[in-house]
Amino acid sequence: MSQPDTLRLERDLLSHLLELARHDSPAGFATEALAQVVALVGQTSSLRSVADPCRGYIELGDPLRPLTPERTWSAHHGFDGAALDAVKRFLSRTIIRETLRSGEVLETLSASTDERFAQADSVQRNGIESVLCVPIGSPAHGVIYLQGFATDARVPSETRRLVELFAHHLAPIAGKLVASNAERADSADPTAPWRERLGGATSVAGKSPALAEALKTAAMVAALDMPVLLTGPTGTGKTVLARLIWSNGPRRQRAFAELNCAALPEALIESELFGALPGAHSTATRRIPGKVEATEGGTLFLDEVGELPLGAQAKLLQLLQDKTYWPLGASQAAHADVRILAATNRDLDERVRGGAFRADLLYRLRVIPLRVPGLDERRGDIAGIAETVLAQAVARHGLSDLQLRPAALVRLTNADWSGHIRELGNALEAGAIRAHSDGSPFVEVEHLFPPRVGATSEAPSGWHDAVRAFQRRPLQDALDSHAGNIADAARTLGIARSHAYELVRQLGARR
């Protein structure tokens, strides 16, 4: 392309930017900006064919707020419904997250053979090949994604330069527009009406619709003297919500006790739960009161209830049905008035089909289920959670006041948290201690995600990556042992098949 043509294109781009600055709607802004990018590609690239037109996607959001549906504006060109849905899933898990994390242009000649993305199902299923993804600003207000150049051919250098130039000048306009609209979205808090009904709900940070749905259910069941089953991944805060239900329920003046059903050997779980008389088993040298007796009139929270052995399940079912139970070694049933709250990260329907959990007990517990969402469903809440957890860590360890750098908050928001709130909290606590040790008033990215000793620049680093690597190893070994069969691997690991599928997706294990 000649220099006069290049200058003309640059002049036209700046003229279009002035037009874009008049928008007050991020959606309209995104649509027109993408149209200009696609037109630009058409004028600078000779690699496209009629059968494989350039397809584009643009996504905008505030860099201090994650790209969640309620705070995201996007536009697309050249995708049908199914392909667009696939690309969105692909982008959210791989390209967009990586581009936002690094703040650098990401280009691949063939996503289907690129080791960074080849394991994504949508890449193979939709034949995604040459891709260019350009961040809009730094920190990024979003990305411009282009797909459809010839396989194994680079984007023409002039095309890439002009797209990057356009994205650079687009950033300040997009920043002002999305920030004002994101603030309006933030002012509408869908959790507010349920927090008003739930005293103490300030301990649960966030404003996402997914959290609002969980708080709505908690508010509905709190005043009802009935069992509640809380479901959701490990580390999402099921125990916090269980305590919230108890503290707002009719038994709030009575005892609240917890029992982790996965933390005790099977031989002791019934004794711990229902008590035992002297001689009932080898360690019962005296009468042992169980948790049920200890919480008479109060609330008993059974965490990891899916791990209860079948014998204890039968006794728990009897307790729920007629408020009686049999302590070990007893010749007559005891009476108990206890409300049962239960939680699990397992697929209990799958456990029922496998004969490991009683269907009648599941029906008794799951009258009104309460699903606690994972962080991947409520990324908009990470900023609030991070500030709350950081303040708690500072107070707990007697540290000087600390604040999160904006860049650190962006990194937290866009990281994968397979351990959800628990893992996020551990990373923040460790980061606060490192920042205090450095004498810094700010928690920086390197405090949260420090490089591993002896690791190369491409190796996983930080608490999060170390945990993922630790979790991936036994999963990958099981998959390798069973030729990639997830059902067989799940049985070897002693987890539900649905849980194994989720871990494969989250941890990027190879099948």
N, C-alpha and C positions, 0 to 999 in steps of 0.2 A: 504494500500500500504506500502510495506516495506521501511525501510530507504535507502537501496542501490538503490531501484527503484526511490525513490524521488531524490536522489543525481544525478542519471543518467539523469533524466529528466531536472534537473536544469542545468547540464553541457551541455546537448543538446540545451537548450534554449539559453544559453550564446553563444554557437557556432553559432546558427542561427542568433543571433543579429549581430555578426561580418559580416555575409554574407549580412544581410540587410543594413549594413552601406555602402555597395558599390553602392547602388542605387543612381541615380541622378533624377529619376522620382518618384514623390509622388504616382502616380497611381500604378506603378509597386511595389513600396515599400508597399503600402496598401494591394495589392493582396497577396504578399508573406507573409506578417505579419499575415494576417487573416488565411492563409493556415496553418501556424504554430500553431495558437491558436486552430483551429478546430482539428488538429491532437493531440494537447495536451489534449483537452477535451475527445477525443476518447480513450486516454490511461489512463485517471484518473476517468472517470465516467462510472458507470454501470447502470445508470438510463435511458439511451436512449433506444428506441426500434426501430425496423426496420421501423415501420409505422410512427414513429415520430423522424426523425433524427435531430441532433443538427443543427440549422441554425445560421449563424453568419453574422454580418455586422460591418464594421469598417469605421469610418469617421475621416478625418484629416483636420486640419486647423490651422492657426496662432491664438493663444489666444488673440492677440491684434487686430485681424481682425475677423469679424464674419464669421460663416460658411455659406457663400453665395455660389451659384453655381460656380461663376467664381473663387473662392478661396477655393474650397472644393475638396478633393480627397477621393474616397470611393471604397470599394470592398465588395462583398457579396458572401455568400455560402449557397446553399440550398433553395433559394427563387426563385419562378418563377416571371414573370414580374408583374402580378397584386399584388401578395403578397408583392413584394419588394416595389412597389409604395405605398401600404398601410402602410408598416412599416416605410418608409421614412416620410410619413405625420405624423404618430404617433410619431416618434422620434423627429421630428422637433418641435412639439408642446408640448411634454411632457417629455419623458425620457432624450433625449439629453440635452434639455434646463435645466432641473433640475440637471442633473449630472454636466454640465458645471458651473451652478450657485453655487452649493454646493462644487464641487471638491471632492465629496465622492462617494464611490461605492453605486450603487442603485440596490437593489434586491427585487423582488416581487414573491411570490409563485403563484399568479394568478392575472394577470393584469385585467382580466374581472370582478373580485370582489374587487379589490383594489380601495378604494375611491379616490385615487390620479389620477387614470387613467380610471376608469370604464366608465366615461362619454364620453370618446373619441369614436366616431362612429366606427373607424377602429379597435379598440380593440374588440368590440363585433362582428363586421362583420367578422373578421378574426380569432376569437377564440384565441387571444393571451393570453397565460397562464404564465408559469414560465419564468422569464426574469432576466438576470444579465447584468448590464451595468457598465463598469469600465472606469474611466477617465484615459487618457494617460498624465501623468504629472500634475504639479500644478504650475501656471495655466494650465488648460487642453489644450493639442494640439488636442484633439478629444476624441473619445470614442471607446471602444470595446463592442459590443452588442451581447449577446448570447441568443438564444431562443430555446425552444424545450425540456427542461427537463420535467420529469413527473409532471403532475399537483399536486399542494399541496406538492411538495417535494423540499427540499432545494438543492441548488447546493452543491455537495460534498465539504467539507471544503478544502481538498487538491487541488481540481480543482480551487476553488476560489483563494486560496493562490498563486498558480502558475500563474494564469492569471493576478493577481494583480502584481506579481513580474515581469512578462514579460512586462506589461504595464509600470511599473516604469522604467525599463531599456530601453524600447523603446522610452521614452519621449525625451531624449536629441538628439537622432538620428533624430527622427521625427521633432523636433523643428528646427534644422538647415536646414533640407530639405524643409519643408513647408515655412519657412521664406524666403529663397532665391527665391522660386518659387512664393510666394505671392508678393514679391517686384517686380518681373518681371511683374506680372499681374497688379500691381498698376501703373507701369510706362506707361501702355497702357490705356490712359484716353479716353473713348468713348465720353465723353462730350466736349472734347477740340474743335473740329471743330465748334460746335454749340455755344460755349462760344465766339469764335472769331467773330461770326456773330451777337452776342447779347451783346451790350455794357451794362455793369452793371451786368452781369450774375455772377460776383464773389460773389454776395450776396446769391447765391444759392449754398450751399455746397454739395459736393458729386461727385462720379465718376461712379456710378452704371449704367448698361445698361438701367434700367427702367427710371432713371432720364435723361439719354441721349436721350431716345425716347421722353420724354416730352419737353426737350429743343429743339430738332429737330423740333417738331411741332410748338413750340413757335416762332422759327426763321423763319419758313415757313409762318406763318400767320401774323407776326408782321407788315410787309410792305404792307399787303393787307388791304384795307379799307373796312373790312367786319366784321360782327358779329362773335364772338368766344364764344363757350360754354366750360367752364372748369368744369370737373367732378372729383370726388374723395372724400374720407372720410373727415370729419371735422378735421381741424388741420394739413393738409398736405402742406399748403403753396399756396393755389390757389390765394389768394390776391397778394402775392409776384410775382407770374408769370403773373398775370393780369397787374401789374404795369410795369413789364419787357416788355410785349408786347406793352403797351402804350409808354414807353420811347424809344422804337426802331421803332415806327411806324410813319406814315406821320403826325400825329396830336400831336407829342411830345412837340411842342411849345405852345400848347393850353391846356386848363384846363383838369384835371382828377378828377372826383368826384366818391364817393362810396355811395351806398345805400344798407343797409342790409334789404332785403324784409321781413325777419322774425322778425325784431326788432320793427316794428310799428303795431299798431292796424289796422285791415282791413279798418276801416272807414277813416283812415288818409293816407293810403298808396298812393291812387290816387292823393290826394292833394300834398303830398310830392314829388311825381314823376312828375306830369304834371302841378301842380300849381292850383290855384283857384281864382275866382273873388270874390269881396265882396258879402257876403250873400249866397255863394254857399253852406256853411254848418255852423253849429252853432259857430265854432271858427274862421270863415273867416270874420273878421271885416274889413279887408283891402285886397288889392290884394296880393296874395301869389305866388311868382315865384317858380316854381318847379325845380327839379334837371335837367330836360331836358333843360329848358331855361337857367339855370345857366352854363351849360357846352356847350353852343352853339359853334360849331366848334371843340369841344374837344371830350373827351371819358368819357362815363358813365359806371361804373362797378356796376352791379346788383348782389350782393351776395345773396345766398339762393333764387335764382329766382324761384325755385320750390314752394315757399310759396306765390307767388303772387296770389291774388284773381282773379277769372275769368274775372271780369270787367276790371281790370287793364291789364290783359293779352290781351284782345281784343284791348285796346288802344296801348299797346306796339307793337302788330302785325301791326297795322296801321302805327305806326312810322317807323317800319322796312321796310314796303312795299312802302310807298310813302312819307316818311319824314314829315308827318303831324300828329297832335294830337289835342285832345280837352281838354283844361283846364276845371276844374269843373265850371259850371255856364256860360261857354262861348257860344255865339251864332254862332261863326264861328271858323273853325279850324286854328291852328297856325302852322307855318312851323319851322322845326328844322333840322339842319345838325349836327347829333351826331352819333359817333360810339358807338355801344353797345357791351360791354363784359359782360358775365354772368357766374355765377358759381353756382353749386349745389352739395350737398352730397346725394341728393335723386335720386331714380331710376325714371327718368321722363317717361320712357316707361310705367312703372307700374302706374304712376300718370295719364297718358293718358288713359290707360285701365279703370281706376277707375273714369274717368270723372272729375278729379281735375286739369288737365292741357290740354291745347289746342294742338292737334296734329300739326296743321298748324304753331303754334308758335314754337314748338319744331323743326320742319323742318327748319324754318327760322334761328333759333339760331345755330343749329347743322349742319352747312355746313361742317366745318372741326372741329370735336371735339378734345379737348385736355384733356387727362386723366392724372391727377396728382397722381403718385403712393404713397401708404402709406408706412410707415416705415417697415412694414413686408415684403415688396417687395424690399427694398433697405437697408437692415441691414448693408451692407458694407459702407454706408454713415454716420452711426451714429457717428463714431469717429470724422469725419470732422465737422459734425453739432455740436457735443458737444464742440469741441474746439472753434468754432466760437461763439456759444451762451455764453460760459463761459467768453470769452474775452469781449463780449458786456455787460454782467452782471457786470463784474469788472469795466468797464468804466462808466456804467450808475450809479452805486452806489458809485463810488469813493473808491473801495476796493483796498487792496494791491494785487500785482500780485499773481495769483493762478494757480496751475497746477493740472490736474487730475492724481491720482494714477493709475498705470496700472490695479490694481484689480478693481478700481471703473469704469474704462473704459470697462473692461470685463463685469461687472455687468450691466452697461448701455446697452451694445450691446446685451446682451442676455435676457433683460427684455421684457415683453409685454408692448407695448405702444398703447393702444386702442385709446388714444387721439392724437397719432402721434407726429409731431414736436411741437405742442403747449404744449402737456403734458410733453414731454422731456424737453422743454425749461423751464417750470415751476419748474420741479425737479432740473434742473441745477442751476437756479437762487436761489432757496431755499438752495441748497447745498453750493453754493458760500457764501451766507450770514452766514450759520452755520459755515463753515470753517473759515471765517474771524473773527467771534465772538469767536471761539476757539483759535485764534492766530496761526492757522496752515497755512503754505504755500501750503498745498496740500488739495485737495478735496478728502476725503476718502469715502469708501462705506457707512459708518454710517452717513455721512453728507447728502448723497443722499437718503438713505433708512433708516431713523431713526426708532427705535422701537416705537410703539404706547404706550402711558402712560397706564399702567395697563394691557397691552396685554401679553398673554402667549407666549412662544417661538414658538408655532405652529400657532398663530394668524397672519393675514396679517399685514404687517408693512409698514410704509413709505407712501409718497405722492401717489405713483402709486397704491398700494394696497388699500389705503383709497378711491381713486377715483373709482377703480373697484368695491369696495363694495357698494359705493353710487350709481353707475350706475346699479349694478345688482339687487338692492332691488326692484325698481318699475317694472323691467322686470320680476323678479321672481314672484312678486305678480300677475302680469297680466297673466303669464303662469298658475299659480295655480288656478286663477279664471276661466280659460277656459280649464281646464283639459289638459294642455300642447299643445293646438292648437295655433300654432304660428300666423296663419292668423288672428284669433280672437283677440289674444293678441296685434298684431300690430295695429288693428283698435282701440282698447281701448287706446293704447298709442299715437295714431295719427302719426304713422310712417309707412313707406313702409314695406311690408312683407319681401322683400329682405334685407332691413336694419335690421329687427328683426332677421332674420336667422343669419346674420353676428354678431349681438350682442350676440346671444345665443352661437355662436361658440367662440367669443373672451372672453366673461365674464364667460363662464362655467356654464350658468344657466341650471337648471334641467327641463326637459320636462315631 
